[in-house]
Structures are given as C-alpha cells and as structure tokens.
Amino acid sequence: MKRLLIILLFCWLLPFSSMAVQPGTIAPDVQGVLETAAPGDEIAVIVTLTDRVNPAAFKDLNKSERRGKLVSALKNKARQTQGQLIAFLQKNGARQLKSFWIFNGLAIKAKADVIHALAERSEVDSIRLDDTLKAPRVNTAASAPPEWNLDAVRVPELWDMGYTGIGTVIASMDTGVDYLHPDLNISWRGGGNSWFDPNGEHATPYDVDGHGTQTMGIMVGSDAGGSTIGMAPGALWIAVKIFNDAGVAPYSSIHQGYQWLLDPDNNAQTDDAPDIVNNSWGLRTGVNECITEFQADIEILKAAGIGVVFSAGNEGPNPETSVSPANYPQSFATGAVDSNFNVASLSSRGPSTCDGDIFPELVAPGIGIRSSDLTLGGVFPDSYKTVSGTSFAAPHVSSALALLISAFPDKSIAELEQAMKDSAYDLGQYDPDNDYGYGMLDIAAAYALLQNPTGCTDADADGFYAEANCGTVVDCQDLDATINPAACDIKRDGIDQNCDGVDRTRGKTCSDQTSDGGGSTTGGSEGKGNTCSDGLDNDGDGQTDCSDSDCAKNKSCR
C-alpha cells in the first residue's frame, strides 16, 4: 500500500515538475551545449526578460521627442525589472554580465546549473546562445569606370539641386573605419558620441580589415582622390566596430552596438542618434532561415525613426537564399547589380524566409565599386580599392536615405523607403520580383516622387496635367504652354495644338487670344453656328467643338 501511494504521488507531481521550465525558454542551441558541457564549463548566453516596452506607444510623437521618451522608457524598464535577476546571477557566480535596455535582457557567462535555474524564473522569457559572427569577406574586383555607380543611381542630379546630405548622420556597424583616410576624416562627427568599440580594443576610429572603410567611402566619401566617391559627401558619420581585430563579433557585441546607437552620449535628453545605420553583414550560417536574434533591436531602432539598411547577402544565385537580419520585415535589404544592370550572381534571392515577402527590397550597384581603403596609419593616404558584393550595394541605399532626409526632413523613414521602392527602375521579368526586388535605386526619381506625390505634373504651367486622373483633360505636350486641350488648333501647320490627335484643316482662323489653360478663351458661348467647328474653346470650359457637350445638338456634331 505504501509503495502504491508513492507511485500515485509521483504521478501527481510529474506534471508540475514539467511546468517549472516553460517550453522554449532555453533555445535548442543552448540545450545542445548544456547536454555536452563538462562539469564547471561556463556557457555564454543572452537572456531576454518577459516584461518589455511597447514601442508603438510613442508613434504619435515627433521624432526628437519620440526618441527621448522611448530611450527613457527602455532604461526605466530595465532598472525596474533586472535588479533581482542581476543579484541572483552575481550570487551564483555568473561572470561578464552585460545589461541591455534596448531589448530588456542580459548577456552572461554561467555554469549549466545556473542556466537551468534561470529558466525556472518567471521573469525570464528566453535563453539563447551568445554565438559569434565572422566579418564579411572583402571581394576585390577588376577596375571599373570611375564612379559609374553614382551616375547609375542618378545622384549627381541631387547634388546639382544642392542636396549632399548636409545635416544628416549615417552610422556604420562594421569592421570599423580608417578615419585617417582623406576622403573620410573631414566627415567624422567626432567626440565621444561618435565612435564605439564594444570589444574594448580601440578608443578612436580604427579598421584592421578594410571592409568598414570601403562601405563608409561609398556613403560619405569626398573627392580627395580627384573625384567624389561617396553618395552623400555632405553627411557626417559615426561608427560601431562590432568585429574585433580577429574578425569576430559576439552577438552580445552587436546588441551593444545597436543600444549605443540609440543613445551615443548616454543622455536620453540629447538627440544624438544617427538618421540611418548601414549593416553590410548577415548571419551566413543560416541561409533561408529566419534567425530573430536582433529583431527586437531593429524594431526599436525603426520606432525611433532610424533607417536600418542591410546587404541582402552573397548567397545567390539560387532562389530562397535570404539571410537574417536582412530578411526581417523591419529591415531594408539591398541586392547587387553590375554595370550592365544585371543582378549579380552572388546576390541573395527571395522570398524572405521571415514573412514570405519580396526580397530584396531594391538592388543597387555592387560589382566593381571604387571606394576608400586602408591607409595603414595614414602612410598611404591615396588608398583605394575596387570591390564587389551586396556589402557595397547597401551603402548606396543608406546614403540615398540621407539625401532624401536632407531634402524632406518632415518625411518618415517609412515614407522615404516607400518612395524609393515606388520610383525604382524596373528590372527583371516581373515587378516586383525576388531577384531585383522593386528594381534599381533611382534617387532622382525618388526625389521627384516625394516632391510631387500625386504624380500630376504641369511643367508648362498652362493649367493642364500631363497625366490622366488629375482633374483635367490630359495635356499632350506639357513642355509648351501654347499646346493644351483648350488651345486653338492653327489650321494646316502640322501641329496639334488642342491635343485632339489631328491638325485642323478647316474652320475659322485662330485669333491672337488663345487659352492660357485657365479656362478663359473668347469669353463667348458654345453650341450655336460655327462655334462647334471653329477649333476654339468659346465658353472656356476646356472642351472644343464636338467634344463639348454644348455642341451635342449642333449639326456639325450630329
């Protein structure tokens, strides 16, 4: 009987014991490490808490106020919810503890028993491996026509209008930047809020690899080498060196980078965050996977009004080769084309594994791009390299955003992104498709669309629009005010002045008093006698002869 009671008690307790660790709290990769860890081994993990700030609560505020209040709320939430957990971890020997307010979590190194104990705590949402990422490879290319890429996206047209990115700040999450390069040193914002090395190796901008220096040159490079290499030479830059000198970035360092970008001077009341952050890297070990490690960070950055651009990845040419974080719904992914506007073989294709949407959003020049390179401490200032890859396509879009922000400071990032997609130069078989996305970046067309969002143009100011559905009869020649639907068609001159598709051969000779498009012509009436066959808009309603309903009963129109 006693044995039976013990068995019954065990069976009653079993469901409760299985409830102690919530399903999914410990990620599968962490579980795999725990199962093979030797006694005393420490495991680097990232812990996310359940209680988090909802960024949508701040969406109705202006950008500067939104950023300040959002950052304050994030920091307050972390202070209110992390204290007991930090005390527990310190008491139980966890090391290398880093606190994150951007997603409300911690990075630690701890033994297996501590991690199991963490999973039993109600405030813990997930425990994931603090994995590492290798720096992107630099793919050198044969020399190409100088700055063909800038002409291809029509950026000189914006320069001619005075837009070079002045007043904007572009951030880079990369291998660093060689700020001694003469094309880059004048545009570094400078100061303690303009450079961050989460790995603690360099107090000032530095790049041992070259990748970050090359991407930055495409964004803001000046003309020290004889011609401008950057899209937005008037913009300022700041940078996070997420990869250490060995070319490795722990996930926790990337989280630190995103957190720093939200508040570089650690003062929520001063708005010194960048306008855009360029990310020319991806989680290459997870092709066609949706790895959500950084999705919460990027969601917060977007909520703060910061554009987040990613390279699509170099995993092509097959379909379904998207990589994270580029394939997050919040990211703006950029593929690469060559100088013939053909999608690069290496460029990753969609659809996005995260939401099944079109991937990438756009393509931009990414093959044979000339940019700044390492000066080796300033010894070789005239240092340039021609490079290829989606890493070098993404900076075109990041700097295009900077140009559009400088031209339209009141537009949201979402509006600017949509304008770039709607105005892209269509390439490929379909529009949009999972090779070219919505097409190739056309910065001049994006500017024009934002300048005139209705798409209704009246270039000659004659009162008639060149497009249909704009409230007037279509102007067949919008560059000449004497040609419009209300004009008198001069007989037998070979020109269709009134846009009816033919040159008039009969009727009265046109008087000097022709329409200005505003509706005033002869100031008379239409419908009687020869008024329905004289080629004039006699009553100023924009309609001539038989196209005017007043002429319906006139013998010339029956």
C-alpha positions in Angstrom: 0.0 0.0 0.0 2.8 2.4 0.9 4.5 1.7 -2.4 1.2 2.4 -4.3 0.9 5.8 -2.5 4.4 6.7 -3.5 3.7 5.9 -7.2 0.5 7.9 -7.1 2.2 10.9 -5.5 5.0 10.7 -8.1 2.4 10.7 -10.9 0.6 13.6 -9.4 3.7 15.7 -9.1 5.1 14.9 -12.5 3.0 17.4 -14.5 4.0 20.2 -12.1 7.7 19.4 -12.4 7.4 19.7 -16.2 5.9 23.1 -15.8 8.9 24.5 -13.9 10.8 25.2 -17.2 8.5 26.7 -19.7 8.7 25.3 -23.2 11.0 27.3 -25.4 12.7 29.2 -22.5 16.1 27.5 -23.3 16.8 27.7 -27.0 17.7 24.4 -28.7 21.3 25.5 -29.4 21.8 26.3 -25.7 20.2 23.0 -24.8 22.7 21.2 -27.1 25.6 22.8 -25.4 24.3 22.1 -21.9 23.9 18.4 -22.7 27.6 18.1 -23.7 29.1 20.6 -21.2 31.7 19.2 -18.8 31.3 20.0 -15.1 32.4 23.5 -14.4 32.2 24.7 -18.0 30.8 28.2 -18.5 28.4 29.0 -21.3 27.9 32.4 -22.9 24.2 33.1 -23.2 21.8 36.0 -23.8 18.8 36.2 -21.5 15.6 38.1 -22.5 13.0 39.2 -19.9 9.3 38.9 -20.5 8.5 42.5 -19.5 9.3 44.8 -22.4 8.4 48.3 -23.6 5.9 48.5 -26.4 7.5 51.0 -28.9 4.1 51.6 -30.6 3.1 53.7 -27.6 5.4 56.5 -28.8 4.5 56.6 -32.5 2.4 59.8 -32.4 5.3 62.0 -31.1 7.7 64.0 -33.3 11.0 62.3 -34.0 13.1 64.0 -31.4 10.6 63.8 -28.6 9.8 60.2 -29.5 13.5 59.2 -29.3 14.0 60.8 -25.9 10.9 59.3 -24.3 11.4 55.9 -25.9 15.0 55.7 -24.6 13.9 56.8 -21.2 11.2 54.2 -21.0 13.5 51.5 -22.1 16.1 52.4 -19.5 13.5 52.7 -16.8 12.0 49.3 -17.7 15.4 47.7 -17.4 16.1 49.3 -14.0 12.7 48.2 -12.7 12.9 44.6 -13.8 16.5 43.5 -13.9 17.7 44.1 -10.3 16.7 40.9 -8.6 17.9 38.8 -11.6 21.3 40.5 -11.6 21.6 39.9 -7.8 20.8 36.2 -8.3 23.4 35.9 -11.1 26.1 37.6 -9.1 25.4 35.5 -6.1 25.6 32.3 -8.2 29.0 33.2 -9.8 27.8 34.4 -13.3 30.5 36.4 -15.0 31.0 39.0 -17.8 27.5 40.3 -17.1 26.2 43.0 -19.6 22.9 44.7 -19.1 20.7 45.6 -22.1 17.9 48.1 -22.0 17.2 48.0 -25.8 15.5 44.6 -25.5 15.5 44.2 -21.7 17.9 41.4 -21.2 21.4 40.3 -20.1 24.4 38.7 -21.5 26.3 36.4 -19.1 28.8 33.5 -18.8 27.5 30.9 -16.4 27.6 27.3 -15.5 24.9 24.8 -16.5 23.2 24.7 -13.1 22.8 28.5 -13.1 21.3 28.5 -16.6 18.8 25.8 -15.6 17.9 27.8 -12.6 17.5 30.9 -14.8 15.0 29.0 -16.9 12.8 28.4 -13.9 12.4 32.1 -13.1 9.1 33.7 -14.1 10.7 36.9 -15.4 12.8 35.1 -18.0 11.4 34.8 -21.5 14.2 33.1 -23.4 17.9 32.0 -23.0 19.9 31.9 -26.2 23.5 31.2 -27.1 25.7 34.2 -27.3 27.1 33.0 -30.6 29.7 34.7 -32.8 29.7 36.1 -36.4 32.7 36.3 -38.7 33.4 39.5 -40.6 32.4 39.6 -44.2 35.0 38.8 -46.8 36.3 41.6 -49.0 35.8 40.6 -52.6 38.2 42.6 -54.8 37.2 43.2 -58.4 38.8 44.3 -61.7 39.0 48.1 -62.2 35.7 49.7 -63.4 34.8 53.1 -64.9 35.3 55.6 -62.1 32.1 56.2 -60.1 29.9 54.5 -62.7 27.8 53.6 -59.7 27.0 57.2 -58.8 25.8 58.0 -62.3 23.8 54.8 -62.4 21.6 55.9 -59.5 21.5 59.5 -60.7 22.9 61.0 -57.6 24.7 63.9 -59.4 21.2 65.3 -60.2 20.5 65.8 -56.4 24.0 67.3 -55.9 23.1 69.8 -58.7 20.0 70.8 -56.6 22.1 71.3 -53.6 21.4 68.1 -51.7 24.6 66.4 -50.5 23.4 65.0 -47.1 24.2 68.1 -45.0 22.5 67.9 -41.6 22.3 64.1 -41.6 24.3 61.4 -39.7 25.0 57.9 -41.1 26.1 55.1 -38.8 28.1 52.0 -39.7 28.0 48.7 -37.9 31.1 47.0 -39.4 34.8 46.3 -39.0 35.4 49.9 -38.1 36.6 52.9 -40.2 40.1 54.2 -41.1 39.3 57.9 -40.2 42.8 58.9 -41.4 41.7 58.5 -45.0 41.4 62.0 -46.5 38.0 61.1 -48.1 36.6 60.3 -44.6 38.4 62.3 -41.9 36.5 65.6 -42.6 33.1 63.9 -42.2 33.6 62.1 -39.0 31.3 63.7 -36.4 34.0 63.5 -33.8 33.8 63.3 -30.0 32.9 60.6 -27.5 29.5 60.0 -29.0 30.7 59.2 -32.5 32.8 56.0 -32.1 32.1 52.8 -30.1 34.2 49.7 -29.8 32.2 47.2 -27.7 35.2 44.8 -27.7 37.3 47.5 -26.0 40.3 47.4 -28.4 40.3 50.9 -29.9 39.4 54.3 -28.3 39.3 56.1 -31.6 38.1 55.0 -35.1 40.2 52.1 -36.5 39.9 49.4 -39.1 42.3 46.5 -39.4 40.2 44.8 -42.1 39.1 47.4 -44.7 35.5 46.3 -45.1 34.1 49.1 -43.0 36.3 51.7 -44.6 35.1 50.7 -48.0 31.4 50.8 -47.1 31.8 54.2 -45.5 33.6 55.6 -48.5 30.6 54.7 -50.7 28.3 56.5 -48.3 30.1 59.8 -47.4 33.5 59.7 -49.3 34.6 63.1 -50.7 36.8 63.9 -53.7 40.3 63.8 -52.2 41.4 61.3 -54.8 40.3 63.5 -57.7 36.6 62.6 -57.9 33.8 62.1 -55.4 33.4 58.5 -54.3 30.5 58.9 -51.9 26.8 59.3 -52.4 26.3 61.8 -49.6 29.6 63.7 -49.2 27.9 66.3 -47.0 26.7 63.8 -44.4 28.5 63.1 -41.1 29.4 59.6 -40.0 29.7 57.7 -36.7 30.6 54.0 -36.3 30.5 50.9 -34.2 33.3 48.4 -34.6 31.3 45.3 -33.9 34.0 42.9 -35.2 37.2 42.6 -33.1 40.6 42.7 -34.7 40.4 39.0 -35.2 37.3 39.5 -37.3 34.8 38.0 -34.9 31.7 39.6 -33.4 29.9 38.1 -30.4 26.1 38.6 -30.7 26.3 40.5 -27.4 28.7 43.0 -29.0 26.2 43.6 -31.9 23.4 44.1 -29.3 25.7 46.6 -27.5 26.3 48.4 -30.8 22.6 48.8 -31.5 22.0 50.0 -28.0 24.8 52.6 -28.2 23.3 53.9 -31.5 20.1 54.8 -29.8 21.8 57.0 -27.2 25.5 57.6 -28.0 26.2 60.1 -25.3 24.1 58.1 -22.7 21.8 61.1 -22.2 18.2 60.5 -23.3 17.5 64.2 -23.3 20.0 64.9 -26.1 19.2 63.6 -29.6 22.5 62.4 -31.0 21.3 59.2 -32.6 22.0 58.7 -36.3 19.4 59.0 -39.1 20.4 55.7 -40.7 22.5 52.7 -39.8 24.2 50.7 -42.6 24.7 46.9 -41.9 26.8 45.2 -44.6 26.8 41.8 -42.9 24.5 38.9 -42.2 24.2 35.6 -40.5 25.6 33.5 -43.3 25.4 30.2 -41.4 21.6 30.5 -41.6 20.8 30.8 -45.3 17.0 30.6 -45.9 16.4 30.8 -42.1 14.7 33.4 -40.0 17.0 34.0 -37.1 15.3 36.6 -34.9 18.2 37.4 -32.6 18.3 41.1 -33.5 14.7 41.7 -34.5 13.8 43.4 -31.2 16.7 45.8 -31.5 15.9 46.7 -35.1 12.2 47.2 -34.2 13.2 49.7 -31.5 15.6 51.5 -33.9 12.8 51.8 -36.5 10.4 53.1 -33.8 13.0 55.8 -33.0 12.9 56.9 -36.7 16.2 55.4 -37.7 16.5 53.8 -41.1 18.0 50.3 -40.9 19.6 49.1 -44.2 21.1 45.6 -44.7 23.1 44.0 -47.5 20.9 41.2 -48.9 23.7 38.6 -48.7 26.1 36.9 -51.1 24.4 33.5 -51.1 22.9 33.6 -54.7 22.2 32.8 -57.4 19.6 30.3 -56.2 16.1 31.3 -55.0 15.3 31.2 -51.3 18.8 32.3 -50.2 17.8 35.2 -47.9 19.7 35.7 -44.7 18.9 37.4 -41.4 18.7 40.1 -40.3 18.2 41.4 -43.9 15.1 39.3 -44.2 13.3 40.8 -41.2 10.2 42.8 -42.1 11.7 45.8 -40.3 14.9 45.7 -42.4 15.5 47.2 -45.8 17.5 44.7 -47.8 19.6 45.6 -50.9 20.9 43.3 -53.6 23.6 44.0 -56.1 23.7 44.6 -59.9 26.7 45.1 -62.2 27.4 48.0 -64.6 25.0 46.4 -67.1 22.2 46.4 -64.5 22.2 42.6 -64.4 21.6 41.1 -61.0 24.9 39.8 -59.6 25.2 36.0 -59.5 26.2 36.2 -55.8 23.3 38.4 -54.8 20.9 36.6 -52.5 17.4 35.9 -53.7 14.0 35.8 -52.1 11.4 35.4 -50.9 12.1 36.4 -47.4 12.1 33.4 -45.1 10.7 35.5 -42.2 7.5 36.7 -43.8 7.4 35.4 -47.4 7.6 38.9 -48.8 9.6 40.2 -51.7 13.3 40.0 -51.1 15.4 42.1 -51.5 13.6 45.5 -51.4 15.9 47.1 -54.0 19.1 46.4 -55.9 21.9 48.9 -56.3 25.4 48.9 -57.9 27.6 46.3 -56.1 30.0 45.0 -58.7 33.2 46.9 -59.4 32.8 49.7 -57.0 35.7 52.0 -56.3 36.0 53.2 -52.7 38.4 54.2 -49.9 40.8 51.6 -48.5 43.1 51.3 -45.5 45.8 54.0 -45.2 47.9 51.9 -42.7 48.0 54.7 -40.2 48.0 57.5 -42.8 51.1 56.2 -44.5 49.3 55.6 -47.8 46.6 58.4 -48.0 45.9 57.8 -51.7 44.5 54.3 -51.0 41.5 53.0 -53.0 40.2 49.6 -53.8 37.6 48.3 -56.3 35.3 45.9 -54.5 32.2 43.7 -55.2 29.3 42.3 -53.2 26.0 43.2 -51.7 28.0 44.7 -48.9 28.8 47.6 -51.3 25.3 47.8 -52.7 23.7 48.6 -49.3 25.6 51.8 -48.7 24.1 53.3 -51.8 20.6 52.9 -50.2 21.8 54.1 -46.8 23.2 57.3 -48.2 20.2 57.7 -50.5 18.1 57.9 -47.4 20.4 60.5 -46.0 20.0 62.6 -49.2 16.2 62.3 -49.0 16.1 63.2 -45.3 18.1 66.3 -46.1 15.6 67.2 -48.8 12.4 66.2 -47.0 13.2 66.4 -43.2 9.5 66.0 -42.3 9.0 62.7 -44.1 9.2 59.5 -42.1 11.6 56.7 -42.8 8.7 54.6 -43.9 7.6 57.2 -46.4 11.2 57.6 -47.8 11.6 53.8 -48.1 8.2 53.5 -49.9 9.2 56.3 -52.3 12.5 54.5 -53.2 10.5 51.4 -54.0 7.8 53.1 -55.9 10.3 55.0 -58.0 12.8 52.3 -58.6 13.9 51.5 -62.2 12.2 48.2 -63.0 14.5 45.4 -63.9 13.8 41.7 -64.4 10.8 39.8 -65.6 8.2 40.9 -63.0 7.6 44.0 -60.9 8.4 43.3 -58.2 10.3 40.0 -58.1 12.7 38.1 -55.9 15.8 38.8 -57.9 15.7 42.6 -58.3 13.1 43.4 -55.7 11.2 46.5 -56.7 14.0 47.5 -59.1 17.2 49.5 -59.0 17.6 52.5 -56.8 16.9 55.8 -58.7 17.5 58.6 -56.2 16.4 61.3 -58.7 13.1 59.6 -59.4 12.6 59.1 -55.6 13.1 62.8 -55.1 10.7 63.7 -57.9 8.0 61.4 -56.5 8.4 62.9 -53.0 8.3 66.4 -54.5 5.1 65.6 -56.3 3.5 62.7 -54.6 0.3 62.9 -56.6 2.2 62.2 -59.8 0.4 65.1 -61.5 2.7 67.4 -63.4 2.1 70.7 -65.2 5.6 71.6 -66.3 4.5 74.4 -68.6 2.0 75.9 -66.1 -0.9 76.0 -68.6 -3.4 74.5 -66.2 -3.5 71.1 -67.8 -1.8 68.0 -66.3 0.3 65.5 -68.3 -1.2 62.5 -66.6 -4.7 61.1 -66.6 -7.0 61.2 -63.5 -5.6 64.5 -62.3 -8.8 66.6 -62.8 -8.1 68.0 -66.3 -8.0 66.7 -69.8 -4.6 65.3 -70.5 -2.1 67.8 -71.9 -0.4 66.2 -74.9 2.6 68.4 -74.7 3.5 69.5 -71.2 6.6 71.5 -72.1 4.8 74.0 -74.3 2.0 76.2 -72.8 0.6 77.0 -76.3 -0.3 73.4 -76.7 -3.1 72.1 -74.5 -6.7 70.8 -74.8 -8.1 74.4 -74.6 -5.8 75.9 -77.3 -6.9 76.9 -80.7 -5.6 74.5 -83.3 -3.9 76.5 -86.0 -5.0 75.2 -89.4 -2.6 73.2 -91.5 0.6 74.0 -89.5 1.4 70.4 -88.8 0.9 70.8 -85.1 -1.9 69.5 -83.0 -2.3 72.5 -80.6 -5.5 71.3 -79.0 -4.5 67.7 -78.3 -7.3 66.1 -80.3 -5.0 63.9 -82.2 -5.2 65.7 -85.6 -4.1 69.0 -87.1 -7.1 71.2 -88.0 -7.8 71.8 -91.7 -11.0 73.8 -91.7 -12.8 76.4 -89.6 -12.0 80.0 -88.6 -8.5 81.2 -88.3 -7.2 81.4 -84.7 -7.2 84.8 -83.1 -4.3 86.1 -81.1 -6.5 85.5 -78.0 -5.7 81.8 -77.2 -6.2 79.9 -74.0 -3.8 80.1 -71.1 -5.3 76.9 -69.8 -7.2 78.6 -67.0 -10.4 78.3 -69.0 -10.7 81.9 -70.5 -10.7 82.0 -74.2 -13.1 84.1 -76.2 -15.4 84.5 -73.3 -18.3 83.5 -75.5 -20.7 80.6 -75.8 -20.5 77.2 -77.4 -23.2 75.3 -79.3 -24.6 77.7 -82.0 -23.5 78.2 -85.5 -19.8 77.6 -86.3 -18.8 77.6 -82.6 -18.8 73.8 -82.8 -16.4 73.6 -85.8 -14.0 76.6 -85.3 -11.4 74.8 -83.2 -11.9 77.2 -80.3 -13.0 76.7 -76.7 -15.6 79.5 -76.9 -17.1 79.1 -73.5 -13.8 78.4 -71.6 -14.8 75.0 -70.2 -11.7 73.2 -71.5 -13.7 71.5 -74.3 -13.6 72.4 -78.0 -16.0 71.8 -80.8 -17.9 68.4 -80.7 -16.0 67.3 -77.6 -18.1 70.0 -75.7 -21.5 68.6 -74.6 -23.0 72.0 -75.5 -22.4 71.1 -79.2 -24.3 67.8 -78.9 -27.3 69.2 -80.9 -25.2 71.3 -83.4 -25.4 70.0 -87.0 -21.6 69.8 -87.2 -21.6 67.2 -84.4 -24.6 65.1 -85.4 
